[in-house]
Amino acid sequence: QVQLVESGGGLVQAGGSLRLSCAASGRTFSSYSMGWFRQTPGKEREFIAAISWSGDSTYYTDSMKGRFTISRDNAKNTVFLRMNNLKPEDTAVYYCAAKPGGRSSRANDYDYWGRGTQVTVSS
C-alpha cells in the first residue's frame, strides 16, 4: 500500500517555475515506478512524465520534454516535478501516481494516486 500527497502547486506568472513534490508513505516506495499526470475540467487525465523505481530511466510526453523534469529521492520517499517556462495552458490539477514494475504513460496502469495539487499560470 502506498499513500501519496502532492504539494508545491500554486499561482505563478507565465514564464515562471514551480517544483512539485509528491511524498509517499510505505516502506516499498523504492520498488515503484512513479508518474506525473495533470487534468483540467472536462478533459481526460494527461500524462506528463514517468520515472523508474531506480531513477535511472525517465520518459516524457513530447510536448513537455525540455520544460518539465521528473526526479526522485528514494531516501526521502519523494518524487519531484520541476516545471520551467510555465504557460497559461499548463494550468491544471497535477497528480502523482505509483505503480509496481516498469514505468508507463498510461493512467490505467497506475495503482495509487494522490489527491492532486492545483497549478494556475496567469498570463
LOBA-489570 format. One record per residue: residue number from 1; residue in one letter; x, y, z of N, C-alpha, C in turn. Coordinates in nm, 3 decimals, padded with zeros to 5 digits. Layout:
% residues N
+-----+-----+---------+---------+---------+---------+---------+---------+---------+---------+---------+
:   n : res :    n.xx :    n.yy :    n.zz :   ca.xx :   ca.yy :   ca.zz :    c.xx :    c.yy :    c.zz :
+-----+-----+---------+---------+---------+---------+---------+---------+---------+---------+---------+
: NUM :   A :       X :       Y :       Z :       X :       Y :       Z :       X :       Y :       Z :
...
+-----+-----+---------+---------+---------+---------+---------+---------+---------+---------+---------+
***
This chain:
% residues 123
+-----+-----+---------+---------+---------+---------+---------+---------+---------+---------+---------+
:   n : res :    n.xx :    n.yy :    n.zz :   ca.xx :   ca.yy :   ca.zz :    c.xx :    c.yy :    c.zz :
+-----+-----+---------+---------+---------+---------+---------+---------+---------+---------+---------+
:   1 :   Q :  00.084 : -00.119 :  00.000 :  00.000 :  00.000 :  00.000 :  00.088 :  00.124 :  00.000 :
:   2 :   V :  00.056 :  00.218 : -00.085 :  00.130 :  00.343 : -00.095 :  00.031 :  00.458 : -00.088 :
:   3 :   Q :  00.060 :  00.555 : -00.003 : -00.020 :  00.677 :  00.001 :  00.065 :  00.792 : -00.050 :
:   4 :   L :  00.003 :  00.875 : -00.132 :  00.076 :  00.983 : -00.198 :  00.013 :  01.118 : -00.166 :
:   5 :   V :  00.098 :  01.216 : -00.139 :  00.050 :  01.351 : -00.110 :  00.133 :  01.451 : -00.190 :
:   6 :   E :  00.066 :  01.522 : -00.280 :  00.134 :  01.623 : -00.362 :  00.138 :  01.757 : -00.290 :
:   7 :   S :  00.237 :  01.836 : -00.322 :  00.248 :  01.973 : -00.271 :  00.330 :  02.055 : -00.369 :
:   8 :   G :  00.328 :  02.186 : -00.349 :  00.411 :  02.274 : -00.431 :  00.336 :  02.349 : -00.538 :
:   9 :   G :  00.209 :  02.321 : -00.554 :  00.131 :  02.394 : -00.653 :  00.101 :  02.535 : -00.606 :
:  10 :   G :  00.042 :  02.613 : -00.695 :  00.008 :  02.750 : -00.660 : -00.012 :  02.835 : -00.783 :
:  11 :   L : -00.012 :  02.965 : -00.761 : -00.030 :  03.062 : -00.869 :  00.105 :  03.117 : -00.911 :
:  12 :   V :  00.131 :  03.115 : -01.040 :  00.259 :  03.163 : -01.092 :  00.233 :  03.237 : -01.224 :
:  13 :   Q :  00.316 :  03.335 : -01.252 :  00.303 :  03.407 : -01.378 :  00.363 :  03.327 : -01.492 :
:  14 :   A :  00.313 :  03.351 : -01.610 :  00.369 :  03.286 : -01.729 :  00.519 :  03.312 : -01.736 :
:  15 :   G :  00.593 :  03.207 : -01.770 :  00.738 :  03.216 : -01.773 :  00.805 :  03.175 : -01.645 :
:  16 :   G :  00.726 :  03.161 : -01.540 :  00.782 :  03.124 : -01.411 :  00.803 :  02.975 : -01.397 :
:  17 :   S :  00.846 :  02.935 : -01.278 :  00.878 :  02.796 : -01.249 :  00.814 :  02.751 : -01.118 :
:  18 :   L :  00.790 :  02.623 : -01.110 :  00.744 :  02.561 : -00.987 :  00.810 :  02.425 : -00.975 :
:  19 :   R :  00.824 :  02.379 : -00.851 :  00.866 :  02.241 : -00.828 :  00.761 :  02.173 : -00.742 :
:  20 :   L :  00.699 :  02.073 : -00.800 :  00.601 :  01.993 : -00.728 :  00.672 :  01.878 : -00.658 :
:  21 :   S :  00.620 :  01.844 : -00.542 :  00.670 :  01.730 : -00.467 :  00.558 :  01.631 : -00.443 :
:  22 :   C :  00.594 :  01.506 : -00.434 :  00.497 :  01.402 : -00.402 :  00.561 :  01.313 : -00.296 :
:  23 :   A :  00.509 :  01.321 : -00.176 :  00.561 :  01.242 : -00.065 :  00.484 :  01.112 : -00.054 :
:  24 :   A :  00.557 :  01.004 : -00.044 :  00.495 :  00.872 : -00.039 :  00.518 :  00.808 :  00.097 :
:  25 :   S :  00.416 :  00.739 :  00.142 :  00.432 :  00.658 :  00.263 :  00.442 :  00.512 :  00.222 :
:  26 :   G :  00.500 :  00.434 :  00.307 :  00.516 :  00.293 :  00.274 :  00.661 :  00.259 :  00.256 :
:  27 :   R :  00.698 :  00.144 :  00.305 :  00.838 :  00.106 :  00.304 :  00.888 :  00.062 :  00.168 :
:  28 :   T :  00.795 :  00.038 :  00.072 :  00.836 : -00.016 : -00.056 :  00.836 :  00.088 : -00.167 :
:  29 :   F :  00.844 :  00.216 : -00.129 :  00.841 :  00.323 : -00.229 :  00.944 :  00.301 : -00.337 :
:  30 :   S :  01.062 :  00.258 : -00.301 :  01.171 :  00.245 : -00.397 :  01.146 :  00.135 : -00.499 :
:  31 :   S :  01.045 :  00.052 : -00.479 :  01.016 : -00.053 : -00.576 :  00.910 : -00.011 : -00.677 :
:  32 :   Y :  00.859 :  00.112 : -00.664 :  00.752 :  00.160 : -00.751 :  00.805 :  00.258 : -00.855 :
:  33 :   S :  00.758 :  00.243 : -00.977 :  00.776 :  00.348 : -01.075 :  00.673 :  00.457 : -01.046 :
:  34 :   M :  00.710 :  00.580 : -01.076 :  00.624 :  00.694 : -01.044 :  00.593 :  00.775 : -01.169 :
:  35 :   G :  00.478 :  00.835 : -01.168 :  00.438 :  00.917 : -01.281 :  00.372 :  01.045 : -01.235 :
:  36 :   W :  00.378 :  01.144 : -01.321 :  00.303 :  01.269 : -01.301 :  00.204 :  01.284 : -01.415 :
:  37 :   F :  00.083 :  01.325 : -01.377 : -00.024 :  01.350 : -01.473 : -00.089 :  01.483 : -01.438 :
:  38 :   R : -00.168 :  01.534 : -01.530 : -00.245 :  01.654 : -01.498 : -00.382 :  01.644 : -01.563 :
:  39 :   Q : -00.474 :  01.721 : -01.509 : -00.611 :  01.716 : -01.559 : -00.677 :  01.851 : -01.545 :
:  40 :   T : -00.752 :  01.888 : -01.649 : -00.835 :  02.007 : -01.646 : -00.980 :  01.963 : -01.658 :
:  41 :   P : -01.072 :  02.048 : -01.612 : -01.214 :  02.008 : -01.614 : -01.262 :  01.968 : -01.752 :
:  42 :   G : -01.331 :  01.856 : -01.757 : -01.388 :  01.809 : -01.881 : -01.292 :  01.735 : -01.972 :
:  43 :   K : -01.169 :  01.720 : -01.929 : -01.069 :  01.650 : -02.011 : -01.015 :  01.528 : -01.938 :
:  44 :   E : -00.961 :  01.436 : -02.015 : -00.900 :  01.317 : -01.956 : -00.767 :  01.352 : -01.890 :
:  45 :   R : -00.729 :  01.266 : -01.797 : -00.601 :  01.286 : -01.732 : -00.488 :  01.270 : -01.834 :
:  46 :   E : -00.395 :  01.364 : -01.832 : -00.289 :  01.371 : -01.933 : -00.155 :  01.332 : -01.871 :
:  47 :   F : -00.085 :  01.244 : -01.938 :  00.047 :  01.201 : -01.892 :  00.149 :  01.312 : -01.912 :
:  48 :   I :  00.236 :  01.329 : -01.812 :  00.345 :  01.427 : -01.822 :  00.479 :  01.355 : -01.828 :
:  49 :   A :  00.508 :  01.276 : -01.726 :  00.640 :  01.213 : -01.716 :  00.634 :  01.094 : -01.622 :
:  50 :   A :  00.729 :  01.004 : -01.639 :  00.740 :  00.888 : -01.553 :  00.886 :  00.860 : -01.525 :
:  51 :   I :  00.910 :  00.794 : -01.412 :  01.046 :  00.762 : -01.372 :  01.047 :  00.622 : -01.314 :
:  52 :   S :  01.152 :  00.548 : -01.348 :  01.164 :  00.410 : -01.300 :  01.191 :  00.408 : -01.150 :
:  53 :   W :  01.182 :  00.290 : -01.092 :  01.200 :  00.277 : -00.948 :  01.338 :  00.323 : -00.905 :
:  54 :   S :  01.438 :  00.303 : -00.989 :  01.575 :  00.340 : -00.953 :  01.606 :  00.485 : -00.984 :
:  55 :   G :  01.524 :  00.545 : -01.068 :  01.552 :  00.682 : -01.112 :  01.641 :  00.689 : -01.234 :
:  56 :   D :  01.685 :  00.575 : -01.284 :  01.778 :  00.573 : -01.398 :  01.708 :  00.598 : -01.531 :
:  57 :   S :  01.580 :  00.576 : -01.535 :  01.508 :  00.587 : -01.661 :  01.391 :  00.682 : -01.645 :
:  58 :   T :  01.381 :  00.777 : -01.737 :  01.269 :  00.872 : -01.737 :  01.205 :  00.875 : -01.874 :
:  59 :   Y :  01.082 :  00.921 : -01.877 :  01.007 :  00.927 : -02.001 :  00.911 :  01.044 : -01.993 :
:  60 :   Y :  00.904 :  01.121 : -02.103 :  00.822 :  01.241 : -02.105 :  00.729 :  01.240 : -02.227 :
:  61 :   T :  00.616 :  01.304 : -02.211 :  00.536 :  01.329 : -02.328 :  00.606 :  01.437 : -02.409 :
:  62 :   D :  00.601 :  01.427 : -02.539 :  00.683 :  01.513 : -02.626 :  00.659 :  01.662 : -02.602 :
:  63 :   S :  00.536 :  01.699 : -02.579 :  00.504 :  01.842 : -02.569 :  00.563 :  01.908 : -02.445 :
:  64 :   M :  00.603 :  01.828 : -02.347 :  00.657 :  01.883 : -02.224 :  00.806 :  01.855 : -02.206 :
:  65 :   K :  00.860 :  01.779 : -02.296 :  01.002 :  01.748 : -02.287 :  01.082 :  01.876 : -02.298 :
:  66 :   G :  01.178 :  01.892 : -02.210 :  01.261 :  02.012 : -02.212 :  01.217 :  02.118 : -02.113 :
:  67 :   R :  01.087 :  02.123 : -02.083 :  01.040 :  02.221 : -01.984 :  01.017 :  02.157 : -01.848 :
:  68 :   F :  00.980 :  02.030 : -01.848 :  00.949 :  01.959 : -01.723 :  01.056 :  01.853 : -01.697 :
:  69 :   T :  01.090 :  01.836 : -01.570 :  01.189 :  01.736 : -01.531 :  01.139 :  01.658 : -01.411 :
:  70 :   I :  01.137 :  01.527 : -01.425 :  01.097 :  01.440 : -01.315 :  01.222 :  01.384 : -01.249 :
:  71 :   S :  01.217 :  01.372 : -01.118 :  01.327 :  01.313 : -01.043 :  01.271 :  01.251 : -00.916 :
:  72 :   R :  01.353 :  01.174 : -00.847 :  01.307 :  01.113 : -00.723 :  01.422 :  01.100 : -00.626 :
:  73 :   D :  01.387 :  01.096 : -00.500 :  01.481 :  01.073 : -00.391 :  01.425 :  00.959 : -00.308 :
:  74 :   N :  01.473 :  00.840 : -00.331 :  01.418 :  00.724 : -00.262 :  01.447 :  00.727 : -00.112 :
:  75 :   A :  01.554 :  00.793 : -00.073 :  01.585 :  00.803 :  00.070 :  01.481 :  00.888 :  00.143 :
:  76 :   K :  01.417 :  00.979 :  00.069 :  01.315 :  01.066 :  00.128 :  01.175 :  01.029 :  00.083 :
:  77 :   N :  01.163 :  00.919 :  00.010 :  01.031 :  00.874 : -00.038 :  00.956 :  00.985 : -00.111 :
:  78 :   T :  01.026 :  01.055 : -00.197 :  00.967 :  01.170 : -00.264 :  01.002 :  01.170 : -00.412 :
:  79 :   V :  00.906 :  01.208 : -00.492 :  00.927 :  01.230 : -00.634 :  00.895 :  01.376 : -00.664 :
:  80 :   F :  00.968 :  01.432 : -00.759 :  00.956 :  01.575 : -00.788 :  00.921 :  01.595 : -00.935 :
:  81 :   L :  00.860 :  01.711 : -00.960 :  00.840 :  01.755 : -01.098 :  00.878 :  01.902 : -01.105 :
:  82 :   R :  00.987 :  01.929 : -01.171 :  01.031 :  02.065 : -01.190 :  00.970 :  02.116 : -01.320 :
:  83 :   M :  00.904 :  02.231 : -01.314 :  00.836 :  02.287 : -01.430 :  00.890 :  02.427 : -01.456 :
:  84 :   N :  00.945 :  02.445 : -01.574 :  01.003 :  02.574 : -01.613 :  00.924 :  02.635 : -01.727 :
:  85 :   N :  00.939 :  02.766 : -01.743 :  00.875 :  02.839 : -01.852 :  00.727 :  02.804 : -01.861 :
:  86 :   L :  00.659 :  02.817 : -01.751 :  00.519 :  02.778 : -01.745 :  00.433 :  02.867 : -01.833 :
:  87 :   K :  00.329 :  02.807 : -01.889 :  00.237 :  02.876 : -01.979 :  00.096 :  02.867 : -01.922 :
:  88 :   P :  00.008 :  02.958 : -01.961 : -00.129 :  02.951 : -01.910 : -00.196 :  02.815 : -01.938 :
:  89 :   E : -00.161 :  02.752 : -02.048 : -00.220 :  02.622 : -02.080 : -00.169 :  02.510 : -01.991 :
:  90 :   D : -00.071 :  02.538 : -01.907 : -00.026 :  02.439 : -01.809 : -00.115 :  02.439 : -01.684 :
:  91 :   T : -00.208 :  02.531 : -01.678 : -00.300 :  02.536 : -01.564 : -00.380 :  02.407 : -01.556 :
:  92 :   A : -00.375 :  02.341 : -01.441 : -00.439 :  02.211 : -01.423 : -00.420 :  02.165 : -01.280 :
:  93 :   V : -00.486 :  02.055 : -01.246 : -00.456 :  01.984 : -01.123 : -00.352 :  01.878 : -01.157 :
:  94 :   Y : -00.245 :  01.876 : -01.082 : -00.134 :  01.784 : -01.108 : -00.137 :  01.671 : -01.006 :
:  95 :   Y : -00.124 :  01.550 : -01.058 : -00.131 :  01.430 : -00.975 : -00.003 :  01.348 : -00.990 :
:  96 :   C :  00.038 :  01.287 : -00.880 :  00.141 :  01.186 : -00.891 :  00.076 :  01.049 : -00.871 :
:  97 :   A :  00.142 :  00.948 : -00.923 :  00.087 :  00.814 : -00.919 :  00.201 :  00.713 : -00.909 :
:  98 :   A :  00.168 :  00.596 : -00.856 :  00.269 :  00.492 : -00.836 :  00.220 :  00.360 : -00.894 :
:  99 :   K :  00.313 :  00.285 : -00.948 :  00.283 :  00.153 : -00.997 :  00.402 :  00.061 : -00.973 :
: 100 :   P :  00.375 : -00.065 : -00.946 :  00.486 : -00.159 : -00.936 :  00.542 : -00.187 : -01.075 :
: 101 :   G :  00.668 : -00.228 : -01.079 :  00.726 : -00.263 : -01.208 :  00.769 : -00.142 : -01.288 :
: 102 :   G :  00.775 : -00.160 : -01.420 :  00.829 : -00.059 : -01.509 :  00.740 :  00.063 : -01.523 :
: 103 :   R :  00.803 :  00.170 : -01.573 :  00.730 :  00.294 : -01.590 :  00.629 :  00.282 : -01.703 :
: 104 :   S :  00.530 :  00.371 : -01.701 :  00.424 :  00.368 : -01.802 :  00.368 :  00.507 : -01.821 :
: 105 :   S :  00.315 :  00.533 : -01.940 :  00.248 :  00.659 : -01.968 :  00.096 :  00.646 : -01.958 :
: 106 :   R :  00.047 :  00.528 : -01.928 : -00.097 :  00.506 : -01.923 : -00.149 :  00.516 : -01.782 :
: 107 :   A : -00.246 :  00.602 : -01.762 : -00.301 :  00.625 : -01.629 : -00.358 :  00.496 : -01.570 :
: 108 :   N : -00.417 :  00.413 : -01.652 : -00.480 :  00.290 : -01.602 : -00.379 :  00.190 : -01.547 :
: 109 :   D : -00.252 :  00.208 : -01.577 : -00.150 :  00.117 : -01.526 : -00.110 :  00.147 : -01.382 :
: 110 :   Y : -00.150 :  00.265 : -01.334 : -00.107 :  00.308 : -01.201 : -00.208 :  00.266 : -01.095 :
: 111 :   D : -00.154 :  00.215 : -00.985 : -00.239 :  00.161 : -00.879 : -00.274 :  00.264 : -00.772 :
: 112 :   Y : -00.186 :  00.360 : -00.750 : -00.205 :  00.454 : -00.640 : -00.194 :  00.597 : -00.692 :
: 113 :   W : -00.281 :  00.683 : -00.637 : -00.287 :  00.822 : -00.680 : -00.295 :  00.913 : -00.559 :
: 114 :   G : -00.234 :  01.031 : -00.575 : -00.254 :  01.136 : -00.477 : -00.381 :  01.213 : -00.509 :
: 115 :   R : -00.411 :  01.311 : -00.426 : -00.534 :  01.390 : -00.445 : -00.511 :  01.508 : -00.538 :
: 116 :   G : -00.388 :  01.537 : -00.570 : -00.360 :  01.643 : -00.665 : -00.326 :  01.776 : -00.600 :
: 117 :   T : -00.257 :  01.859 : -00.677 : -00.225 :  01.995 : -00.635 : -00.252 :  02.088 : -00.752 :
: 118 :   Q : -00.317 :  02.200 : -00.724 : -00.358 :  02.292 : -00.830 : -00.241 :  02.381 : -00.871 :
: 119 :   V : -00.221 :  02.390 : -01.001 : -00.125 :  02.484 : -01.058 : -00.201 :  02.579 : -01.148 :
: 120 :   T : -00.185 :  02.707 : -01.123 : -00.252 :  02.809 : -01.204 : -00.147 :  02.904 : -01.258 :
: 121 :   V : -00.144 :  02.919 : -01.389 : -00.047 :  03.005 : -01.454 : -00.121 :  03.123 : -01.515 :
: 122 :   S : -00.087 :  03.242 : -01.469 : -00.153 :  03.362 : -01.519 : -00.075 :  03.423 : -01.635 :
: 123 :   S : -00.148 :  03.485 : -01.724 : -00.083 :  03.543 : -01.844 : -00.040 :  03.687 : -01.819 :
+-----+-----+---------+---------+---------+---------+---------+---------+---------+---------+---------+
***
